[in-house]
Amino acid sequence: MLSGEATMQLYDKHILPNLVHMACSLRPAMRQREKVVHLAHGRVLEVGIGSGLNLPYYDADKVNKVWGLDPSPEMLRMAESRVHSVKFEVEFINLPGEQIPLQSRCVDSIVVTYTLCTIPDACRALQEMARVLKPGGELLFCEHGAAPDANVQRWQNMINPVWKRIGGGCHLNREIPGLIEQGGFRIRELQAMYIPGWRPTSYNYWGRATLAESP
């Protein structure tokens, strides 16, 4: 009989990647991705590229290259199957968001979609993103997080410990705008609403941010 740890390792490697791909490819989430990804330009870093669901939404006339960072080799294998359909260079990097192996100030756009919820040290990861972003560049984000309604917040806080375990570290209740600003960014445009779905998981924030020291 497998130990609890061995069972979770099998779950994380063989089951979780497919569950994450299915959940993240639901139509409401895909519509949210489309709102921000097409705004990227130049040399792009996508943190948490996962199974590559954003790749079709990049504007090939504006994007030269995408670095796709993700700590899961299983998810990156899924993403690799999508590369043949895009007209720009894609380079995958199998590292977590806290470890971005790029030179400072070398990226024109950074894309994060449904990623900040899972990064263990999201503030450190955002600081790394701020380090590699060029002055005048943009962080384009779409995330789920803490809901504005007290009843939904209670559910998020109550469920979160179990949800993190079965959801690959996903937090239901992170304060996304505050987290982005703590990481060294200034939010220039922000929208938020419930998208169709289960309310504890469906309050979405999306918009644009620049480096905090940008004029």
Backbone as a chain_set.jsonl record, in Angstrom:
{"seq": "MLSGEATMQLYDKHILPNLVHMACSLRPAMRQREKVVHLAHGRVLEVGIGSGLNLPYYDADKVNKVWGLDPSPEMLRMAESRVHSVKFEVEFINLPGEQIPLQSRCVDSIVVTYTLCTIPDACRALQEMARVLKPGGELLFCEHGAAPDANVQRWQNMINPVWKRIGGGCHLNREIPGLIEQGGFRIRELQAMYIPGWRPTSYNYWGRATLAESP", "coords": {"N": [[0.846, -1.195, 0.0], [0.505, 2.215, -0.797], [2.126, 4.981, 0.793], [0.838, 7.956, 2.426], [2.257, 10.179, 1.538], [3.464, 9.224, -0.81], [1.194, 8.718, -2.301], [0.18, 11.311, -2.67], [2.255, 12.338, -4.194], [1.985, 10.887, -6.562], [-0.543, 11.792, -7.273], [-0.039, 14.555, -7.618], [1.674, 14.467, -9.819], [0.439, 12.956, -11.894], [-2.347, 13.298, -11.938], [-3.191, 15.867, -11.01], [-2.063, 17.809, -12.946], [-3.727, 17.431, -15.21], [-6.254, 18.009, -14.135], [-5.902, 20.708, -13.464], [-5.453, 21.791, -16.005], [-7.971, 21.288, -17.194], [-9.714, 22.797, -15.534], [-8.705, 25.38, -15.877], [-9.155, 25.831, -18.527], [-11.821, 26.26, -18.9], [-14.628, 27.945, -20.343], [-15.385, 30.605, -19.26], [-12.977, 31.385, -17.962], [-11.184, 31.337, -20.095], [-12.156, 33.436, -21.619], [-11.463, 35.534, -19.984], [-8.655, 35.426, -20.082], [-8.242, 36.158, -22.732], [-8.776, 38.869, -22.65], [-6.506, 40.16, -21.696], [-4.069, 39.028, -22.647], [-3.583, 39.578, -25.36], [-2.584, 42.115, -25.327], [0.092, 42.08, -24.844], [3.506, 42.709, -25.852], [6.518, 42.737, -27.865], [9.36, 41.333, -26.276], [8.369, 38.808, -24.253], [7.593, 37.668, -21.015], [6.003, 34.98, -19.686], [4.741, 34.075, -16.716], [4.109, 31.154, -15.099], [3.127, 29.536, -17.225], [1.917, 27.122, -17.605], [-0.168, 24.798, -19.201], [-0.047, 26.071, -21.605], [-2.264, 27.578, -22.429], [-2.609, 30.27, -23.0], [-1.222, 30.823, -25.327], [-2.509, 30.947, -27.958], [-3.657, 33.476, -27.851], [-1.833, 35.524, -28.004], [-0.685, 38.303, -29.893], [0.714, 37.84, -32.838], [1.842, 39.709, -34.501], [2.865, 41.601, -32.844], [4.438, 40.406, -30.942], [7.659, 39.197, -30.259], [9.033, 37.167, -28.949], [8.34, 34.615, -26.541], [9.037, 33.815, -23.28], [8.295, 31.04, -21.431], [7.612, 30.34, -18.252], [7.502, 27.823, -15.803], [7.037, 25.661, -12.998], [6.322, 23.018, -13.283], [7.096, 20.107, -14.917], [5.325, 18.397, -16.162], [3.164, 20.031, -16.919], [4.482, 21.709, -18.693], [5.111, 19.953, -20.741], [2.595, 19.592, -21.853], [2.207, 22.187, -22.809], [4.159, 22.359, -24.771], [3.07, 21.005, -26.898], [1.485, 22.86, -28.125], [3.017, 24.726, -29.38], [3.604, 24.539, -32.109], [1.604, 25.843, -33.433], [1.913, 28.573, -33.283], [3.384, 31.735, -34.317], [5.709, 32.833, -33.368], [8.746, 32.865, -31.46], [9.083, 30.516, -28.824], [10.268, 29.842, -25.66], [10.736, 27.507, -23.193], [10.969, 27.438, -19.638], [11.808, 25.592, -16.954], [11.229, 26.373, -14.086], [10.375, 27.814, -10.858], [8.296, 30.726, -10.09], [9.676, 32.362, -8.345], [12.248, 32.203, -9.142], [13.606, 33.565, -11.63], [15.446, 33.235, -14.421], [16.57, 35.384, -15.972], [18.141, 38.276, -17.425], [18.306, 41.473, -15.795], [15.889, 43.982, -16.543], [15.113, 43.209, -19.204], [12.783, 42.481, -20.444], [9.806, 43.203, -22.198], [7.049, 42.892, -21.752], [5.108, 41.338, -19.207], [3.214, 38.516, -18.464], [0.736, 37.242, -16.386], [-1.541, 34.858, -15.579], [-4.01, 33.485, -13.672], [-2.124, 32.517, -11.826], [-0.731, 33.759, -9.668], [-2.065, 32.865, -7.48], [-1.018, 30.406, -6.82], [1.756, 30.456, -6.416], [4.211, 29.893, -4.021], [5.749, 31.94, -2.601], [4.579, 34.612, -3.435], [5.02, 37.369, -3.403], [7.801, 37.615, -3.52], [8.186, 36.481, -6.055], [6.903, 38.392, -7.652], [8.589, 40.534, -7.194], [10.833, 39.601, -8.527], [9.8, 39.607, -11.103], [9.476, 42.358, -11.413], [12.127, 43.057, -11.443], [13.096, 42.067, -13.914], [11.605, 43.399, -15.793], [11.451, 45.914, -18.265], [11.864, 49.496, -17.887], [8.9, 51.284, -18.398], [7.669, 49.084, -19.41], [5.0, 46.586, -19.13], [3.059, 44.823, -16.699], [0.754, 42.414, -17.252], [-2.186, 41.171, -16.072], [-4.398, 38.601, -14.907], [-6.337, 37.259, -12.547], [-7.735, 35.115, -10.0], [-9.204, 35.726, -6.769], [-9.465, 37.079, -3.415], [-12.786, 37.625, -2.501], [-15.227, 40.341, -2.524], [-17.421, 40.115, -0.884], [-18.644, 39.408, 2.331], [-19.763, 36.913, 3.097], [-18.897, 35.167, 1.072], [-16.165, 35.453, 1.398], [-15.843, 34.252, 3.912], [-16.358, 31.577, 3.279], [-14.231, 31.161, 1.485], [-11.998, 31.456, 3.211], [-12.461, 29.387, 5.002], [-12.411, 27.063, 3.437], [-9.934, 27.178, 2.265], [-7.469, 25.895, 3.398], [-7.785, 23.11, 2.784], [-8.29, 23.262, 0.076], [-5.879, 24.256, -0.96], [-4.256, 22.03, -0.676], [-5.343, 20.07, -2.391], [-5.394, 21.447, -4.722], [-2.911, 22.008, -5.834], [-1.509, 23.958, -4.391], [-3.005, 26.234, -4.706], [-4.394, 29.26, -3.622], [-7.414, 30.519, -2.376], [-8.007, 33.013, -1.4], [-6.314, 35.239, -1.743], [-5.258, 38.638, -1.696], [-5.215, 40.18, -4.435], [-4.683, 42.782, -5.826], [-3.291, 44.24, -3.786], [-1.147, 42.542, -3.359], [0.219, 42.664, -5.812], [1.075, 45.331, -5.77], [2.702, 45.319, -3.5], [4.748, 43.842, -4.525], [6.248, 45.556, -6.056], [5.028, 47.031, -8.075], [2.875, 49.409, -9.758], [-0.491, 49.695, -10.053], [-2.165, 50.442, -12.977], [-4.489, 50.094, -14.344], [-7.469, 48.545, -13.458], [-9.868, 46.03, -13.186], [-12.674, 44.238, -11.874], [-14.707, 41.428, -11.067], [-17.29, 38.949, -10.497], [-16.964, 36.03, -12.331], [-18.741, 33.585, -14.341], [-19.357, 30.672, -12.438], [-18.337, 28.73, -9.538], [-18.702, 30.555, -6.637], [-16.65, 30.976, -4.557], [-14.324, 30.599, -6.047], [-14.426, 32.313, -8.168], [-14.156, 35.106, -8.236], [-12.728, 37.582, -10.034], [-9.802, 39.472, -10.86], [-8.42, 41.799, -13.093], [-6.069, 43.466, -15.273], [-3.65, 46.108, -15.827], [-0.271, 46.817, -14.945], [2.53, 48.86, -14.002], [6.06, 49.378, -13.373], [6.731, 50.422, -10.053], [8.317, 52.673, -9.761], [8.025, 53.939, -12.142], [7.196, 56.793, -14.19]], "CA": [[0.0, 0.0, 0.0], [1.261, 3.458, -0.877], [2.021, 5.914, 1.898], [0.122, 9.177, 2.077], [3.144, 11.044, 0.767], [3.61, 8.658, -2.147], [-0.086, 8.908, -2.99], [0.106, 12.705, -3.093], [3.215, 12.539, -5.277], [1.338, 10.37, -7.776], [-1.631, 12.72, -7.587], [0.537, 15.811, -8.126], [2.357, 14.257, -11.095], [-0.352, 12.33, -12.951], [-3.761, 13.694, -11.931], [-3.343, 17.309, -10.854], [-1.877, 18.601, -14.172], [-4.916, 17.341, -16.067], [-7.338, 18.742, -13.488], [-5.619, 22.141, -13.613], [-5.697, 22.139, -17.41], [-9.416, 21.295, -17.434], [-10.33, 23.92, -14.825], [-8.229, 26.65, -16.44], [-9.604, 25.969, -19.912], [-13.26, 26.512, -18.97], [-14.891, 29.102, -21.196], [-15.269, 31.915, -18.602], [-11.562, 31.706, -17.727], [-10.551, 31.621, -21.382], [-12.559, 34.793, -22.007], [-10.651, 36.458, -19.197], [-7.305, 35.419, -20.655], [-8.261, 36.892, -23.999], [-8.834, 40.308, -22.385], [-5.211, 40.765, -21.349], [-2.893, 38.454, -23.301], [-3.341, 40.207, -26.667], [-1.934, 43.402, -25.105], [1.535, 41.885, -24.705], [4.287, 43.052, -27.038], [7.972, 42.612, -27.766], [9.86, 40.144, -25.598], [7.356, 38.567, -23.227], [7.756, 36.615, -20.023], [4.765, 34.499, -19.08], [5.029, 33.355, -15.475], [3.032, 30.186, -14.911], [2.537, 29.288, -18.548], [1.073, 25.935, -17.498], [-0.349, 23.973, -20.399], [0.036, 26.903, -22.812], [-3.586, 28.033, -22.859], [-2.573, 31.656, -23.485], [-0.453, 30.987, -26.565], [-3.289, 31.403, -29.115], [-4.161, 34.832, -27.689], [-0.797, 36.52, -28.284], [-0.72, 38.919, -31.219], [1.991, 37.501, -33.472], [2.398, 40.906, -35.137], [3.452, 42.454, -31.81], [5.279, 39.629, -30.031], [8.862, 38.612, -30.866], [9.42, 35.951, -28.243], [7.73, 34.366, -25.24], [9.615, 32.876, -22.334], [7.234, 30.439, -20.641], [8.165, 29.833, -16.997], [6.584, 27.002, -15.01], [7.786, 24.669, -12.231], [5.806, 21.666, -13.513], [7.476, 19.529, -16.211], [4.145, 17.789, -16.779], [2.414, 21.086, -17.584], [5.264, 22.194, -19.825], [4.956, 19.003, -21.854], [1.33, 19.944, -22.505], [2.393, 23.45, -23.529], [4.998, 22.129, -25.951], [2.239, 20.525, -28.006], [0.8, 24.007, -28.721], [3.969, 25.666, -29.965], [3.616, 24.462, -33.576], [0.536, 26.663, -34.008], [2.177, 30.003, -33.134], [4.351, 32.253, -35.286], [6.789, 33.524, -32.671], [9.6, 31.94, -30.717], [8.701, 30.202, -27.45], [11.296, 29.126, -24.908], [10.208, 27.092, -21.903], [11.899, 27.438, -18.52], [11.225, 24.759, -15.899], [11.593, 26.938, -12.79], [9.263, 28.533, -10.221], [8.248, 32.174, -10.288], [10.654, 33.039, -7.497], [13.574, 32.037, -9.742], [13.537, 33.935, -13.043], [16.853, 33.261, -14.833], [16.756, 36.344, -17.055], [18.842, 39.493, -17.043], [17.47, 42.591, -15.372], [15.406, 44.951, -17.535], [15.221, 42.633, -20.548], [11.462, 42.022, -20.877], [8.881, 44.299, -22.514], [5.74, 42.609, -21.162], [4.987, 40.149, -18.373], [1.84, 38.021, -18.407], [0.404, 36.268, -15.34], [-2.966, 34.544, -15.57], [-4.344, 32.385, -12.746], [-0.806, 32.04, -11.401], [-0.332, 34.299, -8.376], [-2.732, 32.102, -6.428], [-0.32, 29.152, -6.508], [3.179, 30.638, -6.12], [4.38, 29.925, -2.558], [6.148, 33.286, -2.183], [4.136, 35.42, -4.574], [5.636, 38.695, -3.352], [9.159, 37.474, -4.049], [8.075, 36.263, -7.496], [6.591, 39.686, -8.263], [9.818, 41.332, -7.155], [11.656, 39.104, -9.621], [9.197, 40.127, -12.328], [9.823, 43.774, -11.482], [13.555, 43.16, -11.778], [13.385, 41.78, -15.324], [10.781, 44.234, -16.668], [12.046, 47.183, -18.691], [11.102, 50.71, -17.582], [7.886, 51.509, -19.427], [6.992, 47.823, -19.709], [3.757, 46.361, -18.408], [2.594, 43.554, -16.161], [-0.634, 42.166, -17.636], [-2.596, 40.131, -15.126], [-5.772, 38.142, -14.732], [-6.218, 36.348, -11.418], [-8.862, 35.034, -9.072], [-8.707, 36.025, -5.43], [-10.399, 37.391, -2.34], [-14.046, 38.224, -2.94], [-15.602, 41.506, -1.721], [-18.585, 39.816, -0.056], [-18.241, 38.752, 3.572], [-20.165, 35.506, 3.11], [-18.003, 34.423, 0.183], [-14.857, 35.454, 2.057], [-15.843, 33.226, 4.964], [-16.199, 30.284, 2.606], [-12.863, 31.087, 0.972], [-11.069, 31.249, 4.317], [-12.716, 28.086, 5.609], [-12.056, 25.994, 2.506], [-8.59, 27.372, 1.72], [-6.446, 24.902, 3.759], [-7.971, 21.874, 2.021], [-8.186, 23.602, -1.351], [-4.458, 24.35, -1.298], [-3.669, 20.691, -0.756], [-5.805, 19.331, -3.57], [-5.312, 22.318, -5.898], [-1.546, 22.353, -6.218], [-1.058, 25.173, -3.721], [-3.87, 27.369, -5.05], [-5.061, 29.986, -2.552], [-8.661, 31.139, -2.804], [-8.294, 34.269, -0.718], [-5.237, 36.229, -1.82], [-5.637, 40.008, -2.072], [-4.372, 40.315, -5.629], [-4.144, 44.131, -6.077], [-2.299, 44.571, -2.782], [0.024, 41.702, -3.586], [0.943, 43.217, -6.962], [1.725, 46.573, -5.362], [3.784, 44.948, -2.584], [5.821, 43.276, -5.327], [7.025, 46.58, -6.749], [4.295, 47.556, -9.225], [1.777, 50.355, -9.58], [-1.603, 49.294, -10.93], [-2.639, 51.543, -13.814], [-5.853, 49.783, -14.792], [-7.949, 47.391, -12.695], [-11.282, 45.678, -13.216], [-12.94, 43.068, -11.037], [-16.095, 40.972, -11.048], [-17.488, 37.509, -10.494], [-17.236, 35.388, -13.612], [-19.568, 32.406, -14.096], [-18.686, 29.582, -11.746], [-18.486, 28.621, -8.095], [-18.314, 31.882, -6.16], [-15.347, 31.065, -3.878], [-13.201, 30.555, -6.999], [-14.746, 33.023, -9.416], [-13.989, 36.557, -8.244], [-11.555, 37.834, -10.87], [-9.168, 40.781, -11.013], [-7.558, 41.857, -14.272], [-5.674, 44.812, -15.639], [-2.256, 46.397, -16.204], [0.543, 47.498, -13.935], [3.883, 49.239, -14.406], [6.977, 49.444, -12.25], [6.317, 51.448, -9.107], [9.09, 53.91, -9.941], [7.765, 54.526, -13.463], [6.47, 58.066, -14.106]], "C": [[0.882, 1.244, 0.0], [1.064, 4.296, 0.377], [1.252, 7.146, 1.45], [0.966, 10.098, 1.224], [3.299, 10.545, -0.658], [2.332, 8.845, -2.964], [-0.208, 10.335, -3.511], [1.095, 12.995, -4.214], [2.65, 12.04, -6.6], [0.218, 11.299, -8.235], [-1.079, 13.987, -8.239], [1.131, 15.643, -9.525], [1.424, 13.811, -12.207], [-1.799, 12.833, -13.044], [-3.911, 15.212, -11.916], [-3.118, 18.094, -12.144], [-3.089, 18.576, -15.092], [-6.108, 18.076, -15.465], [-7.145, 20.245, -13.651], [-5.899, 22.597, -15.046], [-7.196, 22.241, -17.697], [-10.074, 22.515, -16.797], [-9.96, 25.246, -15.481], [-8.675, 26.869, -17.877], [-11.12, 26.116, -20.036], [-13.514, 27.854, -19.665], [-14.807, 30.451, -20.473], [-13.82, 32.329, -18.358], [-10.851, 32.038, -19.031], [-10.929, 33.018, -21.882], [-11.753, 35.835, -21.242], [-9.231, 36.544, -19.734], [-7.244, 36.306, -21.9], [-8.234, 38.408, -23.779], [-7.463, 40.934, -22.191], [-4.049, 40.278, -22.209], [-2.577, 39.169, -24.61], [-2.643, 41.556, -26.531], [-0.417, 43.294, -25.007], [2.257, 42.24, -25.995], [5.768, 42.809, -26.774], [8.406, 41.271, -27.191], [9.041, 39.959, -24.336], [7.809, 37.458, -22.288], [6.381, 36.241, -19.507], [5.13, 33.63, -17.884], [3.842, 32.457, -15.157], [2.34, 29.875, -16.223], [1.683, 28.03, -18.56], [1.032, 25.121, -18.772], [-0.397, 24.79, -21.682], [-1.278, 27.452, -23.31], [-3.582, 29.457, -23.407], [-1.952, 31.808, -24.862], [-1.293, 31.451, -27.763], [-3.718, 32.871, -29.041], [-3.09, 35.91, -27.887], [-0.94, 37.029, -29.713], [0.647, 38.716, -31.869], [2.625, 38.684, -34.184], [3.106, 41.812, -34.124], [4.473, 41.733, -30.937], [6.46, 39.017, -30.784], [9.21, 37.259, -30.26], [8.646, 35.859, -26.941], [8.599, 33.388, -24.463], [8.474, 32.347, -21.474], [7.812, 29.753, -19.416], [7.123, 29.013, -16.258], [7.39, 25.94, -14.263], [7.391, 23.225, -12.52], [6.247, 21.133, -14.876], [6.294, 18.9, -16.936], [3.32, 18.84, -17.523], [3.166, 21.604, -18.807], [5.188, 21.246, -21.011], [3.643, 19.254, -22.597], [1.498, 21.199, -23.351], [3.183, 23.256, -24.805], [4.175, 21.684, -27.156], [1.515, 21.663, -28.724], [1.723, 24.932, -29.513], [3.914, 25.681, -31.485], [2.596, 25.398, -34.216], [0.786, 28.163, -33.885], [3.322, 30.428, -34.034], [5.456, 33.078, -34.627], [7.559, 32.481, -31.863], [9.084, 31.752, -29.289], [9.827, 29.394, -26.816], [10.75, 28.796, -23.527], [11.318, 27.029, -20.857], [11.238, 26.707, -17.361], [11.739, 25.213, -14.521], [10.368, 27.627, -12.182], [9.367, 30.036, -10.409], [9.232, 32.946, -9.447], [12.064, 32.981, -8.071], [13.499, 32.31, -11.242], [14.963, 34.118, -13.56], [17.126, 34.181, -16.018], [17.487, 37.57, -16.519], [17.855, 40.579, -16.625], [17.129, 43.482, -16.565], [15.511, 44.437, -18.969], [13.869, 42.267, -21.159], [10.549, 43.222, -21.101], [7.519, 44.132, -21.844], [5.844, 41.351, -20.302], [3.512, 39.785, -18.283], [1.722, 37.024, -17.258], [-1.103, 36.069, -15.338], [-3.197, 33.314, -14.706], [-3.083, 31.695, -12.24], [-0.44, 32.508, -10.004], [-0.987, 33.557, -7.219], [-1.905, 30.903, -5.966], [1.139, 29.332, -6.115], [3.371, 30.739, -4.61], [4.749, 31.303, -2.017], [5.843, 34.241, -3.331], [4.782, 36.804, -4.568], [7.064, 38.634, -3.898], [9.135, 37.28, -5.561], [7.785, 37.576, -8.217], [7.806, 40.609, -8.24], [10.789, 40.899, -8.255], [11.112, 39.593, -10.962], [9.541, 41.6, -12.507], [11.286, 43.961, -11.878], [13.795, 43.002, -13.269], [12.6, 42.661, -16.286], [11.494, 45.545, -16.997], [11.228, 48.361, -18.158], [10.136, 51.011, -18.733], [7.164, 50.242, -19.837], [5.771, 47.623, -18.828], [3.661, 44.933, -17.88], [1.115, 43.441, -16.501], [-1.123, 40.981, -16.821], [-4.083, 39.834, -15.197], [-5.724, 37.035, -13.688], [-7.553, 36.231, -10.689], [-8.325, 35.28, -7.669], [-9.83, 36.352, -4.474], [-11.629, 38.115, -2.882], [-14.412, 39.405, -2.04], [-16.73, 41.235, -0.733], [-18.183, 38.982, 1.163], [-18.593, 37.267, 3.59], [-19.244, 34.658, 2.249], [-16.602, 34.359, 0.793], [-14.776, 34.397, 3.144], [-15.658, 31.838, 4.372], [-14.774, 30.114, 2.09], [-11.871, 30.761, 2.087], [-11.232, 29.856, 4.943], [-12.21, 26.941, 4.73], [-10.574, 26.016, 2.145], [-7.563, 26.313, 2.128], [-6.554, 23.596, 2.972], [-7.781, 22.126, 0.531], [-6.732, 23.668, -1.8], [-3.856, 22.959, -1.511], [-4.074, 19.967, -2.027], [-5.645, 20.135, -4.855], [-3.917, 22.762, -6.248], [-1.037, 23.633, -5.61], [-1.909, 26.396, -3.989], [-4.54, 27.947, -3.808], [-6.32, 30.649, -3.106], [-8.765, 32.603, -2.4], [-7.167, 35.291, -0.764], [-5.771, 37.574, -2.308], [-4.744, 40.427, -3.245], [-3.854, 41.737, -5.85], [-3.06, 44.51, -5.069], [-1.015, 43.795, -2.971], [0.872, 42.252, -4.731], [1.697, 44.48, -6.559], [2.861, 46.298, -4.375], [4.996, 44.425, -3.354], [6.597, 44.282, -6.149], [6.35, 47.185, -7.969], [3.278, 48.606, -8.789], [0.679, 49.976, -10.561], [-2.139, 50.513, -11.659], [-4.084, 51.342, -14.254], [-6.295, 48.512, -14.084], [-9.448, 47.241, -12.875], [-11.471, 44.415, -12.384], [-14.42, 42.719, -11.098], [-16.116, 39.462, -10.827], [-17.684, 37.044, -11.93], [-18.091, 34.155, -13.341], [-18.77, 31.284, -13.443], [-18.985, 29.598, -10.263], [-17.909, 29.87, -7.439], [-16.983, 31.921, -5.404], [-14.139, 31.066, -4.821], [-13.35, 31.544, -8.144], [-14.67, 34.533, -9.35], [-12.665, 36.873, -8.912], [-11.118, 39.29, -10.84], [-8.357, 40.743, -12.305], [-7.223, 43.307, -14.606], [-4.203, 44.906, -16.013], [-1.567, 47.086, -15.034], [1.898, 47.823, -14.524], [4.765, 49.234, -13.166], [6.612, 50.629, -11.347], [7.052, 52.759, -9.307], [8.869, 54.551, -11.298], [6.975, 55.825, -13.31], [5.01, 57.891, -14.469]], "O": [[1.882, 1.309, 0.715], [-0.022, 4.323, 0.955], [1.037, 7.36, 0.257], [0.462, 10.729, 0.295], [3.27, 11.33, -1.605], [2.384, 9.099, -4.167], [-0.641, 10.556, -4.642], [0.811, 13.808, -5.094], [2.812, 12.686, -7.635], [0.055, 11.558, -9.427], [-1.577, 14.437, -9.271], [1.095, 16.575, -10.328], [1.587, 14.234, -13.352], [-2.401, 12.794, -14.117], [-4.665, 15.776, -12.709], [-3.914, 18.986, -12.435], [-3.436, 19.595, -15.689], [-6.887, 18.695, -16.189], [-8.095, 20.973, -13.94], [-6.5, 23.647, -15.271], [-7.64, 23.173, -18.368], [-10.888, 23.189, -17.428], [-10.804, 26.131, -15.623], [-8.579, 27.984, -18.389], [-11.654, 26.1, -21.145], [-12.702, 28.775, -19.575], [-14.208, 31.378, -21.018], [-13.473, 33.497, -18.528], [-10.003, 32.93, -19.064], [-10.11, 33.702, -22.497], [-11.405, 36.885, -21.782], [-8.67, 37.635, -19.827], [-6.315, 37.092, -22.083], [-7.728, 39.148, -24.623], [-7.274, 42.113, -22.489], [-3.126, 41.048, -22.476], [-1.403, 39.347, -24.937], [-2.154, 42.092, -27.525], [0.284, 44.303, -25.079], [1.709, 42.098, -27.088], [6.208, 42.693, -25.63], [7.891, 40.218, -27.567], [9.013, 40.826, -23.462], [8.343, 36.438, -22.723], [5.67, 37.08, -18.954], [5.753, 32.579, -18.033], [2.72, 32.928, -14.97], [1.114, 29.941, -16.321], [0.819, 27.877, -19.423], [2.068, 24.794, -19.351], [-0.751, 24.264, -22.737], [-1.407, 27.764, -24.494], [-4.456, 29.817, -24.196], [-2.144, 32.839, -25.506], [-0.819, 32.289, -28.529], [-4.101, 33.452, -30.057], [-3.418, 37.096, -27.933], [-1.277, 36.273, -30.624], [1.623, 39.357, -31.481], [3.827, 38.669, -34.446], [3.868, 42.697, -34.516], [5.283, 42.375, -30.267], [6.277, 38.392, -31.829], [9.623, 36.333, -30.958], [8.332, 36.87, -26.314], [8.866, 32.277, -24.921], [7.759, 33.132, -20.852], [8.435, 28.698, -19.53], [5.984, 29.453, -16.1], [8.328, 25.373, -14.825], [8.054, 22.3, -12.051], [5.812, 21.659, -15.901], [6.256, 18.868, -18.166], [2.831, 18.583, -18.624], [2.559, 21.903, -19.835], [5.198, 21.685, -22.16], [3.586, 19.142, -23.822], [0.995, 21.272, -24.472], [2.912, 23.91, -25.813], [4.541, 21.957, -28.299], [0.985, 21.46, -29.817], [1.257, 25.816, -30.232], [4.152, 26.721, -32.098], [2.702, 25.715, -35.4], [-0.041, 28.957, -34.333], [4.13, 29.604, -34.464], [6.067, 33.928, -35.274], [7.081, 31.372, -31.621], [8.696, 32.716, -28.63], [10.278, 28.391, -27.37], [10.35, 29.688, -22.779], [12.445, 26.627, -21.143], [10.217, 27.158, -16.843], [12.556, 24.545, -13.888], [9.433, 27.982, -12.899], [10.4, 30.552, -10.835], [9.591, 34.072, -9.792], [12.974, 33.629, -7.555], [13.345, 31.382, -12.035], [15.629, 35.077, -13.17], [17.829, 33.804, -16.956], [17.455, 37.86, -15.323], [16.704, 40.586, -17.061], [17.945, 43.705, -17.46], [15.957, 45.168, -19.854], [13.822, 41.786, -22.291], [10.523, 44.149, -20.292], [6.907, 45.112, -21.419], [6.578, 40.419, -20.631], [2.664, 40.647, -18.053], [2.505, 36.079, -17.163], [-1.855, 37.018, -15.117], [-2.654, 32.242, -14.971], [-2.984, 30.468, -12.226], [0.11, 31.731, -9.224], [-0.501, 33.623, -6.09], [-2.073, 30.434, -4.84], [1.715, 28.42, -5.522], [2.751, 31.591, -3.974], [4.124, 31.782, -1.071], [6.729, 34.625, -4.095], [5.064, 37.352, -5.634], [7.479, 39.512, -4.654], [9.964, 37.845, -6.273], [8.355, 37.844, -9.274], [8.018, 41.381, -9.176], [11.482, 41.73, -8.842], [11.881, 39.953, -11.853], [9.859, 42.042, -13.611], [11.63, 44.918, -12.571], [14.613, 43.724, -13.839], [12.896, 42.675, -17.481], [12.064, 46.195, -16.12], [10.014, 48.235, -17.993], [10.526, 50.989, -19.901], [6.154, 50.306, -20.537], [5.533, 48.391, -17.896], [4.111, 43.978, -18.512], [0.313, 44.278, -16.086], [-0.533, 39.902, -16.877], [-4.902, 40.7, -15.505], [-5.128, 35.985, -13.926], [-8.391, 37.131, -10.753], [-7.141, 35.07, -7.404], [-10.982, 35.967, -4.676], [-11.517, 39.09, -3.625], [-13.952, 39.467, -0.9], [-16.97, 42.043, 0.164], [-17.476, 37.982, 1.04], [-17.796, 36.45, 4.053], [-18.855, 33.559, 2.644], [-15.933, 33.329, 0.712], [-13.756, 33.722, 3.283], [-14.898, 31.023, 4.896], [-14.179, 29.047, 2.24], [-11.009, 29.897, 1.927], [-10.255, 29.233, 5.358], [-11.647, 25.968, 5.231], [-10.016, 24.988, 1.76], [-6.824, 25.854, 1.257], [-5.543, 23.039, 2.544], [-7.191, 21.314, -0.182], [-6.388, 23.197, -2.884], [-3.048, 22.75, -2.416], [-3.246, 19.323, -2.67], [-5.746, 19.584, -5.951], [-3.744, 23.794, -6.897], [-0.228, 24.333, -6.219], [-1.569, 27.491, -3.542], [-5.172, 27.224, -3.039], [-6.291, 31.263, -4.173], [-9.534, 33.356, -2.998], [-7.087, 36.142, 0.122], [-6.613, 37.643, -3.203], [-3.653, 40.963, -3.05], [-2.649, 41.893, -6.051], [-2.021, 45.044, -5.455], [0.077, 44.325, -2.768], [2.098, 42.301, -4.633], [2.841, 44.674, -6.968], [3.883, 46.982, -4.414], [6.131, 44.547, -2.893], [7.518, 43.904, -6.872], [7.017, 47.787, -8.811], [2.881, 48.679, -7.626], [0.907, 49.942, -11.77], [-2.523, 51.502, -11.033], [-4.808, 52.306, -14.505], [-5.581, 47.509, -14.103], [-10.203, 48.203, -12.735], [-10.543, 43.625, -12.213], [-15.276, 43.6, -11.172], [-15.094, 38.787, -10.955], [-18.492, 37.615, -12.663], [-18.159, 33.714, -12.194], [-17.647, 30.987, -13.85], [-19.796, 30.395, -9.793], [-16.746, 30.205, -7.664], [-16.227, 32.869, -5.614], [-13.051, 31.488, -4.43], [-12.481, 31.607, -9.013], [-15.072, 35.202, -10.302], [-11.604, 36.484, -8.423], [-11.937, 40.209, -10.801], [-7.679, 39.754, -12.58], [-7.965, 44.235, -14.281], [-3.589, 43.934, -16.451], [-2.177, 47.82, -14.256], [2.364, 47.144, -15.439], [4.275, 49.101, -12.045], [6.233, 51.698, -11.827], [6.499, 53.831, -9.06], [9.454, 55.594, -11.589], [6.165, 55.944, -12.39], [4.249, 58.859, -14.453]]}, "num_chains": 1, "name": "protein.A"}
